[in-house]
Amino acid sequence: GSPSSRSDGQPTFFILEEFHAFAAHPRQSLIYNLLDMTQQPRMQTVVLAESSALSCIELLEKRVRSRFSGRQILFMPPPCPARALTILCDALLVPSSSPPADGPALPEVARGK
């Protein structure tokens, strides 16, 4: 079913490869709506955007860029695909004693502040 009707408690992941292509598009409604869903506690949605272009965030509309506020994990150059996957899995891991759905989703260290 749709992410809002999931009853198994598992998050829905959206992976946007070559994110710079999405960011260069004049209409960024898709990105905005996906990021907006991540801010709704009951949705349990994760958007993972991958790009080799560091400037892609600058291409985003102001309203879309505001949805990223402090939710970036940057690593350059990726050490190797296996290590990159380990870093991302560790950052996205929710401990079994996780906070309530409206609590912080990632530890301070992983937020890229």
SVG drawing of the C-alpha trace seen along z (x, -y; Angstrom):
<svg xmlns="http://www.w3.org/2000/svg" viewBox="-4 -30 43 36">
<polyline fill="none" stroke="black" stroke-width="0.4" points="0.0,0.0 0.9,-3.6 3.5,-4.8 0.7,-6.3 -1.2,-3.1 1.7,-0.7 1.0,1.2 4.3,3.1 6.2,0.1 8.9,0.3 10.1,-2.9 9.8,-3.6 13.1,-4.5 13.3,-6.6 16.7,-6.6 17.4,-9.4 20.6,-8.6 22.3,-11.4 20.4,-13.9 22.0,-16.8 19.7,-15.9 16.6,-16.3 18.0,-19.5 18.6,-21.0 15.0,-20.4 13.0,-23.7 10.0,-22.2 11.1,-20.6 7.7,-19.5 8.7,-15.8 11.7,-16.6 9.7,-19.0 6.9,-16.5 9.3,-13.6 11.2,-15.8 8.0,-17.1 6.9,-13.5 10.1,-12.9 9.0,-15.6 5.7,-13.9 6.4,-11.5 3.8,-8.8 5.1,-8.5 8.5,-6.8 10.0,-8.0 13.7,-8.3 14.9,-10.1 18.5,-9.2 19.8,-11.5 23.2,-10.6 25.2,-13.0 28.8,-13.6 28.1,-17.3 28.5,-19.2 26.8,-22.3 23.5,-20.4 22.1,-21.8 22.6,-25.4 20.4,-24.5 17.4,-23.8 14.5,-26.3 14.5,-28.0 11.5,-26.0 13.1,-22.7 16.5,-23.7 14.8,-24.5 13.6,-20.9 17.2,-19.7 18.0,-21.8 20.7,-19.9 19.9,-16.5 23.0,-16.0 25.6,-13.4 28.6,-14.3 31.7,-12.2 34.2,-12.8 35.6,-11.0 33.6,-7.9 36.3,-5.6 34.8,-2.6 31.2,-1.4 31.3,1.1 32.5,-1.5 30.0,-4.1 27.2,-1.6 28.5,-0.9 28.5,-4.6 25.0,-5.1 23.6,-2.0 25.2,-3.1 23.7,-6.6 20.3,-5.3 20.2,-2.6 17.4,-3.1 18.3,-1.6 15.8,0.8 15.2,-1.7 14.5,-4.4 12.8,-7.7 9.1,-8.3 8.3,-9.0 8.4,-12.7 11.9,-12.5 15.2,-13.0 15.7,-10.5 19.5,-10.7 22.2,-11.3 23.7,-14.8 26.9,-13.5 25.2,-12.2 23.2,-15.3 26.0,-17.1 25.8,-20.3"/>
</svg>
